[in-house]
Amino acid sequence: MAVIRYGIAGQPVEHSLSPLLTALVAAHIGLPWDEKRLKMELIDVPNMTDALAWGYAGAVPSQREWVYTGAVFGKFRTSALMKRAVEAAMELEGAPPSLEPANTHAFLPSVEGATGLPTRMFDEEIWINLTAPLKHQLDSSAVMCIDDSMKTKSVNALRWDGKGWWCAGLDGEGVRAVLHHHGVVAHEHVLGLAGGGGGARSTAASWTRAGGSVNCLPSRRPLEEGSWTASLTEDSPTVYVDFDGTVETKDHETLFLKATYSPMAGSFESRVQQISTPHLDGRWLLAAQHLACWRTLWAPEMADRLPTLGLLLSRLLMAESVLESYAS
């Protein structure tokens, strides 16, 4: 079985739940997720060059403590607490009713793994998630892009398969998966989109590729022209996605997805209640785009073995609750 080195790269990264999600998915599909087989690290870097340097060299300029354990990855505390959290989460065999899908039809991705993408793992693989400010920085003919994310400057996932680098931008697929889970399909709705960064560009591309239209909301950074331009509209949105943190709404019934998430406290049950509202916490998007990374780029041969979005989100909340109980 291959050794996987996983990193979340950008600034800041110490509050990221991505490593926990990676471990939860690995545990679900039966991949070893201990520190000998799944090595994880926070890559606190300001540019893509340094992120790729980590991939080649396996070291970062300065280590960052993960806020959920108060220690860096590779240290005993983080390894032990991660193990307890994942084991407790894996005892959940199903999602609470409030996290079950409203849409009974299967979600159909608009991006499939490219022809030639390897489905077997080499002796060592490197998987990287990108966050701000790196999503727009990758532009290299040495990296095989399986979608249009390099063109739209919205790359958020990379894979070194032992021979070369592959990349994709899967934020938009994550948005579509979350809204599909809640009964909203692109071709039937106008998406109100706030933001103009990599996540917003990825969402505009994925939403319009699936037949939807987009209403650009006032935001700090305007959405540039792209493949979505012909599908822009001034019609009133029926669902909202906010990458900018600028949308204010008193309508508590309309579906509203924000891209960010904050620390959450309380029991598993209270956490479920907090995210079971039409105003969706960013954990929904994070979990969905992680599943898209596994399905499309990292391990497409295991796509039919992945957990459902509701189950993965449930286990994430349980794992977070366990980690909080050990916080000093």
Secondary structure, DSSP 8 states (H G I E B T S, - for coil): --EEEEEEEESS-TT--HHHHHHHHHHHHT---STTTEEEEEEE-SSHHHHHHHHHH---SS---BTTTTB-TTSHHHHHHHHHHHHHHHT--S--GGGS-S--S----S----TT---S--SEEEEEEE-TTSTTT---TTEEESSSTTTTT---EEEE-SS-EEEE--HHHHHHHHHHHTT--GGG-EEEEE--SHHHHHHHHHHHHTT-EEEE---SS----STTGGGB--S--SEEEESSS------SSS-EEES------S-HHHHHHHHSSSEE-HHHHHHHHHHHHIIIII-GGGGGGS--HHHHHHHHHHHHHHHHHT--
